[in-house]
Amino acid sequence: MKVPVPLPQELRLLLACIVAVSLLSACALVPGNAPFTVRDQSEVKMPVHTGEELAPANVKVKPITAELIIDMYKVARPTRAVGSSDSSGPVRSQVDRATPTLDYNYTLGPGDIISIIVWDHPELTVPAGSFRTAEQAGTVVDDNGTIFYPYVGIIKVEGKTTREVRDILTRKLAKYIEKVQLDVRMAMFRSKRVYVVGEVAKPGIQEINDVPMTVLEAVNRAGGFTPEADYSLVLLSRRGTTYRVDIQAMYQDGATEQNVLLEPGDIVNVSDRSFNKIFVLGEVVKPGSMVMNKKRSTLAEALSDAGYIHQDRANPRWIYVMRGDSETPELFHLDGASPDAMLLADRFPLRPRDIIYVDAADIVRWNRVITNLLPTSLLLYNTSLTRYPLFGGRQINQ
């Protein structure tokens, strides 16, 4: 029977020194083992807006309390104007207010086809035969915005409505026809168009017609949103400037001003949801990233979706929410030692790109220290039993 050989005194002293240094340096020798402590501000400097410039600064830690949540609800705006943004999006300014949809009238442009009907004068109405469609027999607006009509000659119609064109023709034909009765209708809309791209069912060109072409109308004509669409981030590009349109605010808060009237040449780009991620890290069952559903998620929801915290490894007193995707980064702390704290977590709204971190319990940190030190101690012990001893120049008797 072998008698256990005691560790040499030099080895015992070395191990004691390693343990002491590890504890004094907050376990810095062990990877992923730095604990959180009670503090008023972040240990790492973050880019903070000071006026118009970015400057590194420490961010204050805000405890998640009932008072904080009440203040957040007070400053929260129920609706957001077109062009506003709660993220670092490409918004430049507010979209110019266009003609209200109730007063909307389509105006003619080059390429449009109109149908001119003169009652009791079929030779003027369908000069090429009665079997042709209105598009085939209609009058095309030339590139210079004019049309030619018998007895009238060339008239300028670009920028005019069909009612205005009817009044012009009636007045000019009255010289040749008694009691002129005529009507002007749109046969084909071809002069104005917008482009709808991104997360819609049928991206492509949409012709502007006599129905007001708003952002929502354009999306509906393109087949509607796809499941991956971000309703709150519809980008409108107009004359070299990109604006943000929040359709979700219109659905939820009745912000009808978001439904902007489009202009010819506008590009509507429906963004996807990939940017709307939050990250849950640390001592949770399923750490990783998750996509927010229409940007509506709370701290309690995120923890629940991540399988909640590890009951045998996490320290619920140290739950942090780090928010860096804004002009002023923010750092929040929740003391979840009591189950009642989850009521506060359920009222704490998250934003895209928020990072949730759950710290490890003290005993888990200690066990990690021991686990990482044991292989080193065994290596040193086995080395001391070699033929050329490491300690003291002598060999241990076996």
N, C-alpha and C positions, 0 to 999 in steps of 0.2 A: 504494500500500500504506500503510494507516494504522499509525502507530507507536503502541504502547500508551502511554497517558498515565499517568504515575505518580500515585499517590494523594497528595493534598496532605499536608503535614506535620501540619497541624491534625487532619485526618481520621485519619491513622495514630496520632496520640497519643490521640485519642478512642477508637478501637477497642482500643488497648492497655489503656486504663483500664477499658473495659467488660469485657474478658477477665479482667483482674486482679481486679476486684471480684467477678466471677462465681465465680472460683476460690476467692477468700478467703471468700466467703459460702456455701461448699459448694454452689455452683451453684443458689442459691435463685432466681435470675432465670428458670430454666428449669423449666417445670411438670413435675411428676411425676419429679423428678430428684434428690431428696434421698437420699443413700446411708445405709445402715446402717453403724454402726461398732461396734467392740468395746466393750461396756458391761455393767455389772452389774445395771442396773435400767432400767425403762422411762422414756422421756423424758416421757410423758404420764401425769398422775395419773389413777387409776382409782378407782371406788367400792369400798372395801374395808370389810368388817364388822369393827368394833372393839367387841366386846361385842354389844350389841343395836342399835347404830346404825351407819349408813353414814358413812364419812369418806373424803375424797380422799387417796390415797397412791400412791407409786411402787411398782411391782411388780418383784420381783427376776427376772432372766433366769436360767433354769435350763438348762444345757447337757444335751442328750439324750445320755446315756452309758449304758453297761451297768449301772452302779450305780443310776442313776435308774430304769431299767426294772425292776430287781430290787426296788427299794423300792416301786414302784407295784404290782407283783404281790403283795407282802407285805400291803399295806394293802387290796387289793381283796377284797371280800367275795364268796364263792361264791354266796350266796343273799341275798335282800333280803326283809325282813319286809313284810307288808301295811301300807301307810301310809308306808313309807320312800320316799325320792326322791333321785335324784342330779341333779335339776334344779329350777328354781324353779316346780314344779308347784303345784296347788291343794291339796296334801295338808295335812290339819289334824292328825290324830292316828291312832293305830293303830285298825283296825277291831275292834270288840268281838268277842270270840270267841263264836260261836254254838254251838248244840247239835251235837256231832259227827254226821256223816252216818250212822254205823253205828247210832246210837241215835235216829235221826229217826223221828218218828211224826206224821202229819198230824192236826191238830186241826180240828174243825168250826167254821164261822162262818156268819153270816147269808148266805143265798142258796144255800148248798150243798144238794144233793139227795141223800138217802140212800135206799137200798132195804132195807126190813125184810122178811125172809122168815121166816114161822112155819110149820114143817113140820106137815103134816096139818091145816092150817087155812087153806085158800086164800081164805076170805072176809076174812081179815086181811092176807093177802099181796098180793092184787090185787083190791081192792074194786071197781074200776071196769072190770074186764074183762081177759081174758087177751091181748087183741090190742094193748095199749098198750105202748110202750117203757118201760124202767126209768125214764128221765127223766120221762116223762109220768105214770107211775103212782107215782113215788117221793114221798117226804115231804120237803117244802121246809122248811129252817130259817128261821124268821121273823126279822124285823129285830131283835127283842129276844133272839135266840139260843135260842128254844124251839121245840118241836114238839108236836103233839097226836097221841096214838095211842089207839085204842079200848081201853077197860078200864083204861088207865093214866092218861089225861088229859094235862095239859101238864107237860112236863119240860124242864129246862134242859140243853142239849147244847153250847152254845157253849164252846169251849176244851177239849172232851173228844174222845177218840179214838173210833173206831167200836167198839173192844173195850169201852171203858167204857160206851158207850151200850147195847151188847148186854147187859152185866151188869145195868144198871139195869132194862131191859125184862124180862129173864128173871126177876129178883127180883119185880117188880110183877105180871107175868102169872101167876106161880106160884100166886097166890090164886084164879085162875079156870080155869087150864088145868093138867092134871096132866102132869108130866114135860115141861115146856116145852123145845122145841128151836127155836131161832131164830138167825138170822144177820143182821148189819147190814153192808151194803156201800155204798161210795161209788158213786152213780149219775152225779153231775156235780160238778165242782169249779168253784165260782163266787165264793167269798168272798175269796180271796187272789190277788193278781196283782203282777207286777213289770213294769217297762218297760225294753225294750232298744232303744237308739237308737245312731246313729253308723254306723261302718263295719262293718255286718253285712248279710247278704244280704236279710233280711226284717225290718226294724225294726218294732216294735210291742209290743203287750201279750202277756205270757206268763203263763198261769194256773199257779199253784202247785198241785201235786197230791201224790200219795203218793210220788213220786220226789223225792229231795232236790234242791231248786232251788239249785244252786251257781252261781257266776259262769260257769264253763265250760259247765254244763248250759244256762243261759239263752242263752248265745251260740250253742251248737249248735242249740237249738230255733229260734233266729232265723236259721238257715241258715248259720251259721259266719261267719268273718271274710272281708272283701273283700280284694282284693290291696293296697289302700291302707291297711289297718288297721295300727295300731301295737300290737303284742301286749304291749308293756311298759307301755303307758299306757292302762289301762282304768279309767275314773273311776266310782266307786260313790258315789251320793248317798243319804244315809240321815239322815232327821230333821234336815235343814238343814245337814248337814256332808258334805263331799266327801272321799273317800279315793282313794288310788291302789292299784290291784291290778296286779301284774306277772305276767301269764300267761306271758310269755317265760321268766321265771325258773323257772316250774314246768316248762315243756317242757325247758329246757336243764339246770337244776340240781336238778330234783326237789323244788322248793320247794312242796310240796303245801299249805302253810298259806296260799298265795295264793288257793286255790280256796275263797273264803269262802261260807258258807251264807247265802243271801239271806233277807230278811224282807219281808213284805207292804209294798208301797209303795216299795220300793227302785227306783232308776233306775240302770241300767247304760249308760254311754256309752263306746263304743269310739272312741278318738281316731284321727285319720289320721296319716300319716307326714310331713306337710308341715313339721312342726317339726324333724324329724330331718335337717336339712340341714347340710352343711359347705361352706365357701367356699375356693376355691383361686384366689389372685390373684397378680399380679406376672408374672414372666418364665416363664410356662408356655405350652404350645402352645394349650390350650383353657381359658382362665380362666373362672370362673363358679361356680355352685353345683351341688351334687349331693346326692341323697337317699341316706342310709345305709340299707343293707339290714339290718333288724332291729338297728340300732344297732351293727353290727359292721363296723368299718373301721379300717385302719391308715394311718399317714402314707404308707407306700410305695404302698398301694392308691390313695389319693387322688391322689398325684402321677402314678401310672400312668393312672388314669381321665382325668386332665387332659392326657394326651399327653406327660407328663414335662416337664422343664424345656427351655427353648430352648438348644440346644447352642452357638449362636453369640451369644447375648445374655445368658444368665443367669450368675450367679456362684453356683455350688453351695455355696460356703462359707457363704452367708447364707440359710438356709432357716429360717423362723420358724413356730411354731404359737402362735396367740394364743387363749386360752381365757378368755372373760369371763362365760359363763353359769353362774356359781357364786358362792358367798358370798365367796370370795377369788379374784379373777382371777389367771391364771397366764400366763407368757410363756416359751416353750421355744425353744431354738436348736439346730439341727442343722448341723454342719459336714460337708457332703456332698462335699467335694473328692475324697475317695477313694470308689470304688464300694463298698467294704466298708461304708460308712456306711449303705447301703440295708438292710443286715441289721438295724441298729438301728431304721431307719424302719419295717421290717416288723413289729417287736415293739412299736412305740409305738402304743397304742390311742387312737383319736380319740373325741371325744364330740360330740353334736349341737351345732351353732352354732360349732364351732371354725373359726378362720380360718387358712389356710396362706398364707404370703407368701414368694415367691422374689425376691430382690433382683437388680438388673441388674449386669453386669460393669462394671469401671471404664472400659474402652475404649468401651463402649456409652454410658456416661454422658458421656464426653468428646465422642463423636460427636453426641450430642443437643445439647450446648452449642454446638458449631460450627454444626449445622444451624439452630438457633434464632437464631444471631448473624448468619449470612450475609444473610438478607433485610434486616436492619437496616443492615448495612454497605453493601449495594448501594443502599438508599434514601438514605443519607447521601451516598454518592458521586454519585448522580444529582442530588441536590439541589444539590450544590456546582457543578455545570456549568450551572446556570440563569443567566438574564440578571442576576438579582440574587443574587450569590454569598452563600453562607451563611458562609463562612470568610474572614476578613481583608478583606472589602469589595472584593475584586478578582476578576476573572473569569479562569478558566484558559484559556490559548490552546490551541486545538485544531490 
